Amino acid sequence: MNDYLHDEEEFTSRKIDWGLWKKIFSFMRPLRKYVILAISCMAVLALTDVIYPYISRFAIDDIITPNIENGTADLSKLTVFIGLYVIFMIVQATMVFLFIRFAGKIQTELAYNIRESAFNHLQELPFSYYDRTRVGWIMARMTSDSRNLSELLSWGLIDITWGLFLMAILVIFMFAINPILALVTLAVVPFMTLVSIYFRKHILKAYRSIRKVNSKITGAYNEGITGALTTKTLVLEESNFQDFDDLTSNMKNQSIRAAMIQGLYFPSMLFLITIGIALVYIVGGNYVLANIGFSVGTLYLFTNYVWQFFEPVNNVAMIYANFQQAQASAERIVSLIEVEADITDRPDVIEKYGTLFDYKLENFEDIKGAVEFENVSFKYQVGEQVLTDFNLKVEAGQSIALVGHTGAGKTTIVNLICRFYEPTQGRILVDGSDYKNRSMSWLHSNLGYVLQDPHLFSGSVMENIRYGKLSATDEEVIAAAKAVEAHEFIMKFEKGYDTECGEGGSRLSVGQKQLVSFARAILADPKILILDEATSSVDTETEKAIQVAINKLLEGRTSFIVAHRLSTIVHSDRILVLENGKVIEEGTHKQLIQKKGSYYKLYTNQYSEEMLELSLR
């Protein structure tokens, strides 16, 4: 199966893919007002950065220099200087405040838009996607990658706008002041570009390696937390710690190497900038000494512009490299959002029944519950053929039990009924019509599925039962709990139905979680009920308590019971014994016992084991 799992190696593009970034930029369309406002603020800020040195030149040439030359203390123009400086500071402070506000708004909303789109698409993807995709990979996309992109597109994109505006204005002003000095300044830029390209290539490679390790660490976190019980029972703490320590040590070494390369890059750029400044001082200083109309204030103004010019050059190069680094995040986010679901409704079906997030309930037909497999074959993406030309006809209201050894195809059959997967050949009919002719929403709204290991959401017991029918009243929830004998143990909790279940139902026992899931199924009132070894995780006493409720629940409904304990299916209308995806025996419990075939052996062996277990207590 690992051959089908997403891996960081899939995303190693070295060039900027503008088609990819266009897709990412589309998430900013609802925020274009804030983008325009933020860019406008940065444009004004860039203009004020250019104007500020003129205020300083005014102070040098019109206030300080005349007083030094004349030996006087004429401060008549000082008020003008102070006024200009105050106005400048107010404008700059206002622009910075507005820029931070708008950029922060963009960052927050953009991360929300990306995560919302990704999560919505995850709801539409079938089980097969989760079969071949690591949870850690998905979590990294929803957290670190979406955060990286939102930060880059909010602050980085606006910073690069400021840099380009500032560079353009500065070049115009520098050529206007002195074309020769302007050319001297620009002569350093090609060398800075070459150094930037060289270092950024290695920095990009280093950070790609870091991200690969980081994704593995995220997956290790997930497995370590979700598998904590297994780790402790198998005493794997030391082994797990060593594996995790290897990953984190690798990331530490990779990070140090990247930091060293980055540490060399900035001094190299600063060295080139210093050379540019020195050249300007040499040429400009000679102009001042030669007294050819080039004042000290103008030299200060120009050198200030040179410092300002090289800063955005460096920033633009850095942000461009950040786009290269973040492209892997963009590729992974887009791959998640654009991955096509293996199972989808046809356009004409969507037109009639609506989408997963927009039902057209008025077009949902009533369902009786008849199910038929017609020459169905099925194979998972990874693994052997499970079903071949499988046929089964179930009348509405019948109770069908599926038994057999592990791998016989029991769970595959019920997953196909639920359309979690679709047949690779053949078709499945519900009420005489191919279930592909109706929407998955229509089918799932009429299904009840109780798992061997039920999943409870974080929230109260009341909320978890109500998931079966979100519009249910408290009285209906309590009635459902009473029907499965859950009311009694729930009321023993200090907060009753308001008791928090914990993550995954961690605060409830296995049997209690199963009873809550049964109550949830009863509340949904499904026409087709799936019980996937639903009583195998509960003790014998609890099983007896819910068996009565199960029998009531099965009345008038089509049900498929994947049985572990054969004692729970003795009253089923039909029992199918499966082996390698084929029905080798079929009949009622009594009929199969009389045949003394495979079912007889399974039942008597299990019965003997249960009797032995009881005698040893």
Secondary structure, 3 states (H helix, E strand, C coil): CHHHCCCHHHCCCCCCCHHHHHHHHHHHHHHHHHHHHHHHHHHHHHHHHHHHHHHHHHHHHHHHHHHHHHCCCCCCCHHHHHHHHHHHHHHHHHHHHHHHHHHHHHHHHHHHHHHHHHHHHHHHCCHHHHHCCCHHHHHHHHHHHHHHHHHHHHHHHHHHHHHHHHHHHHHHHHHHHCHHHHHHHHCCHHHHHHHHHHHHHHHHHHHHHHHHHHHHHHHHHHHHHHCHHHHHHCCCHHHHHHHHHHHHHHHHHHHHHHHHHHHHHHHHHHHHHHHHHHHHHHHHHHHHHHCCCCCHHHHHHHHHHHHHHHHHHHHHHHHHHHHHHHHHHHHHHHHHHHCCCCCCCCHHHHHHHEECCEECHHHCCCCCCCEEEEEEEEECCCCCEEEEEEEEEECCCCEEEEECCCCCCHHHHHHHHCCCCCCCEEEEEECCEEHHHCCHHHHHCCEEEECCCCCCCCCEHHHHHHCCCCCCCHHHHHHHHHHCCCHHHHHHCCCHHHCECCHHHCCCCHHHHHHHHHHHHHHHCCCEEEEECCCCCCCHHHHHHHHHHHHHHHCCCEEEEECCCHHHHCCCCEEEEEECCEEEEEECHHHHHHHCCHHHHHHHHHHHHHHHHHHCC
